Amino acid sequence: MDWEYWGKPVPAFGDARARVLILGLAPGAHGSNRTGRPFTGDGSGDFLYPVLYEAGFASQPIATSRDDGMKLRDALITSVGRCAPPDNKPLPEELVNCSSFLDEEIALLTRLRVVVCLGKIAFDGFVAHLIRTKQIEKRGALQFAHGAEYAAPGNRWLLASYHPSLQNTNTGKLTKAMFLDIFRRARELAERK
């Protein structure tokens, strides 16, 4: 009740020259929907940003607001859904409505080498992007699993991770070590010639 909410579609955040794209599900109702920046002001961000800091992608480990001084290096965060979905689960129609924004953002990332998908919905959204933009014909062998790694069209890599939701992190389904391994691998792949 004490907060003024952003309450609009949440734009991407990070380095416009990024080689690593971090793709999430949609804005959290009381995180980025409140703050206007992805993974900022909620438990998922409290888990994500310290890992990004340790992996060398973030300037600081804590993200509280758009004005906290956070900068991303060589990484950009966006999501397949742009508005906070009811019950934290976007409908397929909502994702289709937002798909052109994702396509445009990816097209602007001319140095992109690695896409890290946080959760199955983000993973499926990126695969749909590949199909929509005619980079692949069908899903084929691209299946979501934590730690899955695939060569993607355009000399790129696709990495999959469990989403850093409190449900996953509080139960130990996703640990800091597991998550850090994903981003260390993303760094390694981004720097590969």
N, C-alpha and C positions, 0 to 999 in steps of 0.2 A: 504494500500500500504506500510505502514511502518512496518508491522509485517512479521515475518517469520512464515509460517504456518507449523504445524505438518503434516497435509495432509495424514495421514495413518490411518489404523484401530485404534480406541481408546480402550486401555485396561481398564479393571476394575480398580477401585480405592477404597482403604479402608483396613479394618481389615480382614486379612485372617481367623481369628477365629470368624468372625461375626455371630451373631444370627439373624441379620436383613439384608435382601437383598433389596436394592432399585433398582427397575428395570425401566429404562427409554426406550424411543423410539429409538433414534439414536443420534449420535453426531450432535450438532448444527453447521451449516456452518461456523460461525464466533466465536463460543465458543470453544467447545472441539475439533473441527476439527483444530482450530488454536492453542490451548494450549496443546492438547494431554491428557487432563484429563476430565472426565465426569463433565458436568454442571459447567465448569470453564470458566470465561471470557465472559459471556453473561447474558442477563436478567433473564433467567430461573435459572441460578446458583445464581444470586443476590437475588432471592426469596427463593431458596432452602436452601442454606448454613446457613443463619441466623436462619431459623427454626430448622435445624439440630443442630446448636449450642445451641439454647434455650432448645431443647429436650435432650441435653446431648450427642449427637452422634458426634459432630464436635468440634475440638479444638479451632476454631475461626469462626467468622461470615462471613468473606470475603474471597472469592476464586478468585485469579487473574491469577495465573500461577502454573505450576508444582513445582515451587521453592518457593512458598509463605509460606511454613511451615505448611500447612493444614494437619491434621491427623484426621482420623475417628476412633471412638471407638465403637466397637460392631456393625459396619455397613459396608457394601460394596456396591458400586454403579457400576452397569453395564447397558447394554442396549440390546435390542433384535436385533438391527442393529448395525454394527460396524463402518460403514463409513457414512459420511454426504450424505444423499440421495438428489437427485434432487427435488426441490420444497418442501423440508422438509417432504416428504412423501415417505417412502420406498415401493418399489414394493414387492408383495408377494414372488417373486423369490429371492429377496435380503434377505428377512427374513429367508427363507428356507436355503439359502446358509450360513447364520450366525448361524443357530440353533445349530450346534454341539458345537460351542464355549460356548453358554449359558448352554447347557447340561453338559459340562465338568466343567464349573465354579460352577454350583450348586452342582455337585457331590463332589467337593472339600470342600464345606462348611459343614463340619461334625457337626457343632453346630447349623446349621440353624433352626430357629423357626418361622420366620415371613418373608413373601415376600410382600413388598409394591410396587404395580404396579402404575406407574405414567402415566395415560392415558389408553385409550381403546386398542391401539395397543400393549402396553406393557402387559396389562392384557391378551389379546388374545394370545400373545406370550408365556406367562407363562402357560396358559391353554393348548396350543399346546405342550409345554414341558411335561406337566403331561401326555398327551395322548401318545406322542412319546416315553416316558420312561415307558409306561405301568403302570402308577400309577393310572390312571382312564381310563375308556373305551371310554367315550364321554363327551362332554361339560356339558351335563345335566343342572342343575340349576345354574351353574356359569355364572352370567350375570354381566357386568360392570355397576357400578353406583358409584358415589362418596360416600365414606364411607361404601361401601359394605364390608362385612367381612364373610369369609368362613373358616371352618375347612378344612385343606388340608391333604393329605396322609403324613404319617411319623410324626405325632404329630406336625404338622405345621399349620400356619395360613396364609391366603391370604387376604390382605387389598387392596382396590382400592381407588385411588384418581384421581381427575382431574390432568392433567399435569400442571406444573408450568410455562407454556408458557406465554409470554407477552400478548397474545390474551386472555388467561384466567384470568391472574392476573390484567391486566389493566381495564378489564371490570367488575371485581368483581365476576366473576363466581367462582373463587377460591380466598379466602381471607387468610390472615396470620392465623387467628384464626381457620379456617377450616383445613388448612394444619397442623398446630401445633397439633390439635386434632388427626389427623392421626398418627403422630409420637409419641405422648404420648401414644396412644393406642398400637402402635407397641412395645414400651418399656414395657408396662404392659404385653402384650402377651409373649414377649421374656423372661420375668422374671418369668412367671407362671410355676409352677412345673408340 
